[in-house]
Amino acid sequence: MKLIVAIIRPEKLNEVLEALFRAEVRGLTISAAQGHGGETEQVETYRGMTVKMELSPKIRLDIGVSDHFVEPTVHAILSAARTGEVGDGKIFVLPVERVYRIRTGERDEAAVTPVA
């Protein structure tokens, strides 16, 4: 089992969700985030002061999957989120030791499999 954490541009969220749905990846958590990577710094004027805006708005997706869903999930995100510009984001694939579904008490693979 893996936890896939993807940081993407907010404007690419709908395309990524559609790609994940087509790849039959279900169950995810979406959070608003701010971050800074290779983007150039923006300078804005706020109430007469010049301010460097170093953090860009991003979307964070957390997706728990069984091992055979890792590649389809990563491929779906890569294909839908890529613009080719700096700031497209990152995907992290992390090992997961244990997962429990709270409602049923199911554990591990059974807990990350969609409910029919």
DRENBAMI-21322 format. One record per residue: residue in three letters; x, y, z of N, C-alpha, C, CB in turn. Coordinates in steps of 0.02 Angstrom, whole numbers, m for minus. Each point is the difference from the previous one (the first is absolute). Glycine has a CB too. Layout:
# DRENBAMI-21322
NODE residuo    nxx    nyy    nzz   caxx   cayy   cazz    cxx    cyy    czz   cbxx   cbyy   cbzz
NODE     ALA      X      Y      Z      X      Y      Z      X      Y      Z      X      Y      Z
...
END
This chain:
# DRENBAMI-21322
NODE residuo    nxx    nyy    nzz   caxx   cayy   cazz    cxx    cyy    czz   cbxx   cbyy   cbzz
NODE     MET     42    m59      0    m42     59      0     44     62      0    m91    m62     60
NODE     LYS     66    113    m93     37     63     m6    m47     59     13     81    m53    m82
NODE     LEU    m50    108    104    m35     63      3     30     44    m53    m25    m11    125
NODE     ILE    m16     33   m172     22     44    m53    m21     71     19     m8    m91    m89
NODE     VAL     57    134     95    m12     71     16     19     39    m62     22    m15    126
NODE     ALA    m70     50   m155     13     40    m60    m14     73     16    m30    m97    m75
NODE     ILE     76    140     55     m8     73      6     m7     25    m71     69      9    109
NODE     ILE   m127     22   m124    m14     21    m69    m25     72     m1    m27   m119    m31
NODE     ARG     23    146    m30    m29     67    m10    m76     m4     12     92     31    m84
NODE     PRO   m121     20    116    m72     m1     13    m41     m6    m65     21     68    102
NODE     GLU      1    m36   m155    m39     m1    m62      1    m67    m35     25    120    m12
NODE     LYS     17   m167     35      3    m67    m30    m40    m51     39    113     29    m45
NODE     LEU   m145     m9    100    m34    m48     43    m54    m39    m37     23     75     96
NODE     ASN    m67    m42   m132    m54    m36    m34     27    m51    m51    m73    100     15
NODE     GLU    125    m81    m52     29    m47    m48     31    m60     35     22     96    m77
NODE     VAL     11    m84    133     30    m55     38    m55    m46     28     99     73     30
NODE     LEU   m152    m45     m3    m55    m40     27    m31    m43    m54    m21     87     86
NODE     GLU     11    m59   m146    m27    m39    m56     47    m56    m19    m59    102    m41
NODE     ALA    124    m89     38     49    m51    m18      1    m56     53     69     86    m60
NODE     LEU    m74    m68    123     m1    m51     53    m64    m42     m5     68     75     74
NODE     PHE   m124    m43    m89    m63    m37     m8      5    m49    m58    m64     98     46
NODE     ARG     93    m76   m102      9    m45    m58     47    m58     17    m20     97    m76
NODE     ALA     68    m86    120     47    m52     20    m29    m44     56     96     75    m33
NODE     GLU   m158    m63     51    m36    m37     52     32      7     68    m35    m79    m88
NODE     VAL     66    136    100     29     15     66    m54     37     39    120      6    m45
NODE     ARG   m138    m35    101    m53     29     42     28     14     69    m89    m60    m65
NODE     GLY     61    108     99     18     15     69     61     44      4    m49   m108     33
NODE     LEU     38    171    m18     56     46      6    m20     57     46     42    m31   m115
NODE     THR      8     67    137    m10     59     41     32     59    m36     m3    m68    109
NODE     ILE    m32    124   m112     25     60    m33      6     55     51    m52    m34   m110
NODE     SER    110     68    110     11     56     46     29     59    m38     18    m80     96
NODE     ALA    m35    140    m75     32     59    m27     69      6     34   m112     59    m22
NODE     ALA    161    m39    m17     68      6     27     33     62    m31      9   m126     17
NODE     GLN     46    145     11     42     52    m29     71    m26      1    m76     94     39
NODE     GLY    114    m76    m91     68    m25     m2     43     41    m47    m42   m112     26
NODE     HIS    105     93    m25     48     34    m43     49    m52    m26    m12    108     64
NODE     GLY     21   m109   m128     48    m45    m32     45     41    m44    m81    m97      4
NODE     GLY     79     83    m68     44     35    m47    m31     62    m31     51   m108    m22
NODE     GLU   m110    127     43    m32     58    m30     39     63     17   m111    m56      8
NODE     THR    108    104    m54     32     64     14    m43     38     50     53      4   m116
NODE     GLU    m20     37    156    m37     37     51    m42     54    m33     91    m24     83
NODE     GLN   m151     34    m56    m44     53    m24      6     59     48    m79    m84    m53
NODE     VAL     79    143     25      2     60     42    m66     36    m11    127     10     m7
NODE     GLU   m162      5     63    m64     34     m4      1     60     46    m59   m108    m27
NODE     THR     17    156     12     m7     59     43    m63     m9     41     61     75    m83
NODE     TYR    m53    m71    148    m56     m9     47     m1     59     48      6   m127     m9
NODE     ARG    m58    168      5     m8     59     42     62     45     m2    m76    m65     74
NODE     GLY    101     74   m135     57     45    m10     68    m31     15    m77     90     28
NODE     MET     79   m152     m7     64    m33     14     13    m53    m53    m12     20    125
NODE     THR     74    m28   m144     20    m53    m46     13    m63     41     49     83    m84
NODE     VAL    m84   m136     66      5    m63     37     18    m56    m48    m85     41     84
NODE     LYS    134    m82    m65     17    m59    m39    m49    m56     19    123     34     m7
NODE     MET   m157    m60    m43    m46    m55     10     38    m65    m15   m102     71    m30
NODE     GLU    126   m105     81     43    m58    m10    m39    m66     m2     90     63     56
NODE     LEU   m152    m63    m32    m38    m62      1    m55      2    m53     25    m13    123
NODE     SER    m31    m42   m159    m52     m5    m52    m55    m47     24     85     21    m90
NODE     PRO   m148     m6     71    m54    m46     19      8    m66    m37    m77     97     22
NODE     LYS     66   m152     13      5    m67    m27    m57    m42     27    126      9    m10
NODE     ILE   m135    m67    m19    m48    m49     25     39    m62     18    m95     46    m72
NODE     ARG     79    m75    130     33    m61     22    m52    m57     m2     82     64     74
NODE     LEU    m64   m117   m108    m42    m60     m2     36    m55     38    m51     33   m112
NODE     ASP     15    m66    156     26    m58     37    m43    m60    m22     40     70    100
NODE     ILE     m6   m121   m128    m36    m57    m26     33    m64     26    m34     65   m105
NODE     GLY     m2   m104    143     24    m65     24    m19    m53    m50     m8     37    120
NODE     VAL     57    m75   m145    m14    m51    m50     37    m65     16    m17     90    m86
NODE     SER    m10   m145     60     36    m63      3     55      2    m53   m102    m64     43
NODE     ASP    151     20    m36     60      4    m42    m14      0    m75     60    m57     91
NODE     HIS   m109     18   m114    m12     m3    m72    m33     63    m28    m10   m123     12
NODE     PHE    m13    169     32    m29     62    m24     50     58      0   m110    m39     44
NODE     VAL    171     28    m22     49     55      3     14     28    m69     51    m53    101
NODE     GLU    m31     11   m148     18     25    m67    m59     33    m36     86    m90     m6
NODE     PRO   m147     59      4    m56     35    m32    m17     67     32    m45   m111    m29
NODE     THR     52    115     95    m14     63     35     51     54    m18    m52    m65     94
NODE     VAL    116     47    m91     53     48    m17     m6     22    m73     75    m53     86
NODE     HIS    m88      5   m131     m6     17    m71    m59     47    m12     50   m111    m30
NODE     ALA   m107     99     64    m59     43     m9     16     71     23    m75    m99     17
NODE     ILE    109    106     39     16     67     26     50     34    m47    m21    m38    118
NODE     LEU     74      2   m137     50     30    m45    m30     25    m65     86    m76     50
NODE     SER   m129     35    m80    m27     18    m66    m49     59      5     14   m118    m36
NODE     ALA    m51    122     91    m51     53      6     27     65     30    m84    m90     12
NODE     ALA    136     86     29     23     60     36     56     37    m36    m32    m56    105
NODE     ARG     63     25   m154     59     30    m33    m19     56    m47     58   m110     10
NODE     THR    m25    168     m1     m6     54    m49     67     10    m35    m89     55     70
NODE     GLY    142    m80    m41     67     10    m27     34     62     27    m38    m58   m102
NODE     GLU      4     94    146     28     61     29     25    m14     70    m77     70    m69
NODE     VAL    122    m28     93     23     m4     69    m60      9     46    115     44    m31
NODE     GLY   m120    m85     83    m55      6     47    m55    m51    m10     26    119      6
NODE     ASP    m15   m169    m49    m50    m52    m11    m11    m43     62     31     m1   m120
NODE     GLY     20     m6    162    m10    m36     63     44    m61      6   m115     40      1
NODE     LYS     99    m82     47     38    m61     15    m48    m55     20     99     69     37
NODE     ILE    m74   m131    m44    m36    m59     24     48    m39     44    m75     m6   m104
NODE     PHE     52    m10    164     39    m40     47    m35    m66     11     46    104     57
NODE     VAL    m10   m159    m59    m28    m66     13     33    m26     64    m22    m24   m124
NODE     LEU    m19     16    176     25    m18     66    m26    m69     21      6    122     31
NODE     PRO     35   m162      3    m24    m64     26    m50     11     56    108    m55    m32
NODE     VAL   m157     10     37    m50      2     53      4    m65     39    m76     77    m68
NODE     GLU     84    m70    132      7    m60     42    m67    m34     13     99     53     53
NODE     ARG   m151    m14    m39    m64    m29     17    m56     50    m14     54    m74     87
NODE     VAL   m112     49   m108    m59     42    m13    m60    m34     32     48     45   m109
NODE     TYR    m92     m5    139    m62    m26     28    m58     40    m28     58    m38    106
NODE     ARG   m111      4   m124    m63     34    m17    m39      6     64     m1    m44   m121
NODE     ILE    m14    103    143    m31     11     65    m70    m32      3     65    107     12
NODE     ARG   m104    m98    m65    m70    m25      2     m4    m75     11    m30     92    m76
NODE     THR     73   m131     44     m6    m73      3     56    m35     39    m58      7   m108
NODE     GLY    112     29    121     57    m31     32     44    m38    m48    m68     m8    102
NODE     GLU     51      9   m167     42    m34    m50     70     29      3   m100    m23    m74
NODE     ARG    148    m18     54     69     19      7     39    m10    m65     m7    m29    122
NODE     ASP     56     70   m132     48     m6    m55    m33      0    m68     75    m63     76
NODE     GLU    m62     14   m119    m26      0    m69    m76      9     m2     96    m75    m34
NODE     ALA   m132     41     79    m72      5      2    m23     71     16     m6   m119     35
NODE     ALA     46    156      2    m19     68     21     12     51    m55     27    m32    117
NODE     VAL     17     18   m165     12     49    m54    m37    m19    m64    112     24     49
NODE     THR   m146    m81    m49    m39    m22    m57    m68     35      3     59   m113     m5
NODE     PRO    m83    140    m53    m65     33      1    m56    m46     23     40     74    m92
NODE     VAL    m88    m46    126    m59    m37     23    m49     m5    m58     16     38    119
NODE     ALA    m40    m98   m132    m48    m10    m55    m69     22     18     67    m95    m39
END
